[in-house]
Amino acid sequence: MSTDSSDPFFDWYHSPLSFEDWLAGGSLTVLCLIFIPLTALVAYIMYKADKEIIGYRYLVSSAFADILCMVQYGGFNGIAILAKNPLADKMNGRSAMQFYIDWVWFAMCLHYPLVAWSRFAAIKTPIWFCRQERWHSYVICLLPYLLALILVCSTHWSSFYVRFYFEPAVYGMLADDFVKYFFPHFLLTLRLFRYLIQGQSAMFMYFHIFCVAVPMILYLWTIGLIVRDRNASGVQGVSKGQMSVEKRLMYPCILGNLIFVLGQVAITIGTGTGKWATWTICVLFFINSAANCLLLLLFSPNLRASVLQGGKSVKIFERTTVSVIRI
């Protein structure tokens, strides 16, 4: 909390919560209370069914990354606003928080190529994919988290890196320490100038392009394989019901990738200026993760039924009972 009377946010920190503060922080908290448990429940149902539907294993890992993302952009920001506390005041605290936030974001983004690869592998090499050991799948799922950690470690202490932190007075994130100087608006511009020309902006741009382009290529390739083999009698050793579920998982996965693209475009174009603009950016990050769970529910009536029953097992194929009938 600011104790320096020259700080432009001093008055905000030393005044009661306004209606806008309650609306901004409360709405983020409510979103977290709805979508984090819902995503966790869907992930639990898929986890119980992942011995039959191998693709669920990769979606369980993706759901975990989505939960972490919703916690940081919805939970952290909501708590910071309602508590009038930036959560990390000191330089080292802000650096550690930025490290964690970047790791979660990179891990979440890297799950888009991973999930797309799982859809491709399920169609291209169905026998190998459907006979994949459970531990093997979850070891593969660790790769986005490990690669994200390597990426953060290789960039976090670089000279070009501009750290951001949650500033509850503006309902979002700001560049580190710029408000402590005499010309805050000039220094904010200078910080953003550094962000744009010294490599950080380009790094994020290329990273996001990779996380969008690779899945789209894999999805188009997979659709081509499905169209080519649409009249095939089936794959020996793999049930038609199992292959049907693996194929139908394409719909929510592709739409989830498109929502990610739209979100990045919206953030790049800009959400305006002021505290509600920074709040909107955090909401867009939150929606990006929450949408994946909603898409799975949208395209699976039986998954919805299982969620309404509190995750109780229902029939997936004939002679097999697990958590979900089919996607």
Order of alpha helices (4+ residues) and beta strands (2+ residues): alpha-alpha-alpha-alpha-alpha-alpha-alpha-beta-beta-alpha-alpha-alpha-alpha-alpha-alpha-beta-beta
